[in-house]
Amino acid sequence: MTKRVFADDNTNLMERDGLGRLLSHTDALGQHTDTTTRPNRVRVYDAGKIIGASDGVDTPYIRAECSQGGGNT
């Protein structure tokens, strides 16, 4: 669970899985969302070194997303 506090004291709560994908989100108004989706074509790459943490555990993985549409050309 990650809690972000902004300068105006608004907070966001985010829960993520072991790969860093968003599982639930609670915004500053208290609206809770637990049906999040991840885009197609998302891949997880092993960077070979520690680059971040997930659930308090160091991880060598990064997530790369493709925001371009369309098929192969």
N, C-alpha and C positions, 0 to 999 in steps of 0.2 A: 504494500500500500504506500503510495506517495502522496504527500500533502504539499500543495504549493500555496504559499501565502504571498499576496501581492501588496504593493505599497499602500493601497487603500483598504487593507485588511480583508479583502475578499479571498476566499480559499477555494481550491479545487482538489478533490480527492480522486486519485487514479489507482486502480488495481491492475496489475499486469501479470502475465504468466511467465514461465521460465525463459521464454524466448523474447520477452519484452513486448508482446502483443497486448493491446488494451483489452481487459476483460470487463471493466465497469468504470463509470465516470460519474462523479457528483459535482455539479457546477456551483457557482457562488450563490445561486438562488435555491439550492437544495434539490434541484431536479436530478434524479438518479437514472442513469442509463446502463443496462447490463446486457443489451443485445447489440454489441458492436460487431462489425465485420471487418475483415482485412481484404484489401484488394487482391485480385488474381495476379499472378506473376510476381509474388513476393518471394524472395529467396533469402535464406540465412547462410552466410559464409563464415567459415572458420578463419579468423585472422592470424592464428598461430601465436598470438600473444594476448595478454590481458588488456582489454580496452574498455571495459565497463563493468557494471555490476547489475545483477538481477536478483531480486529478493534477498539482497544483502550478501550475495555470493558473487565473487569475481567471475567474469565470463570472457571467453575469447571470441564470442560471436558478434557479428554485426548484421543488420537487416538492410537490404538494398531493395528499393521499390522502383518500379518503372511507371512513370506517370503518362507516358505516351500511349495513345490509343492505336487502334488499327491492327492489321495483321502483318505478315511478313511481306517485304517488298524486294 
